[in-house]
Amino acid sequence: MSIEEIVIAIQNGDTERKEELWPAIYKLVYKYCNRYTYTADKRGYTFEDLVSVSWFGVERAIKAYDAEGTEYELTELKWTIR
């Protein structure tokens, strides 16, 4: 099942699909978290803090997802990690 299909299923009320979503996107989340690790260290946050907070960005991106485009949803994830 693709990421888009999982997100659409979650939007339609199938919350059990969230468990399938994280393994599909964790590399992207880690990539974004690595970009902001230096800034986060200066503010007293650890890499693990960034990863855990990124789940809120994933939740926001799921709510904002529209099948027509994906750029906005990635922006939601990036802003949450920042």
QUICORSUL-V686526 format. One record per residue. N is the residue number from 1. D_CENTER is the distance of its C-alpha to the mean C-alpha in Angstrom with 1 decimal. Layout:
# QUICORSUL-V686526
n->N d_center->D_CENTER
n->N d_center->D_CENTER
This chain:
# QUICORSUL-V686526
n->1 d_center->17.6
n->2 d_center->15.3
n->3 d_center->11.6
n->4 d_center->13.1
n->5 d_center->15.6
n->6 d_center->13.3
n->7 d_center->11.4
n->8 d_center->14.9
n->9 d_center->16.2
n->10 d_center->13.8
n->11 d_center->14.9
n->12 d_center->18.4
n->13 d_center->18.3
n->14 d_center->17.8
n->15 d_center->15.6
n->16 d_center->16.6
n->17 d_center->14.4
n->18 d_center->11.2
n->19 d_center->12.9
n->20 d_center->12.9
n->21 d_center->9.3
n->22 d_center->8.2
n->23 d_center->11.1
n->24 d_center->10.3
n->25 d_center->7.1
n->26 d_center->7.9
n->27 d_center->10.1
n->28 d_center->7.9
n->29 d_center->6.0
n->30 d_center->9.7
n->31 d_center->11.0
n->32 d_center->9.5
n->33 d_center->10.4
n->34 d_center->13.8
n->35 d_center->14.5
n->36 d_center->14.5
n->37 d_center->16.2
n->38 d_center->19.6
n->39 d_center->19.0
n->40 d_center->17.4
n->41 d_center->20.5
n->42 d_center->22.8
n->43 d_center->21.4
n->44 d_center->21.7
n->45 d_center->18.1
n->46 d_center->17.4
n->47 d_center->14.8
n->48 d_center->14.1
n->49 d_center->13.7
n->50 d_center->10.9
n->51 d_center->9.1
n->52 d_center->9.9
n->53 d_center->9.1
n->54 d_center->5.5
n->55 d_center->5.5
n->56 d_center->7.0
n->57 d_center->4.8
n->58 d_center->3.0
n->59 d_center->6.8
n->60 d_center->8.0
n->61 d_center->6.6
n->62 d_center->8.4
n->63 d_center->11.3
n->64 d_center->11.6
n->65 d_center->11.6
n->66 d_center->15.1
n->67 d_center->16.6
n->68 d_center->18.5
n->69 d_center->15.9
n->70 d_center->12.4
n->71 d_center->12.7
n->72 d_center->12.0
n->73 d_center->8.6
n->74 d_center->7.6
n->75 d_center->9.6
n->76 d_center->7.9
n->77 d_center->4.8
n->78 d_center->7.9
n->79 d_center->10.1
n->80 d_center->8.5
n->81 d_center->8.7
n->82 d_center->12.1
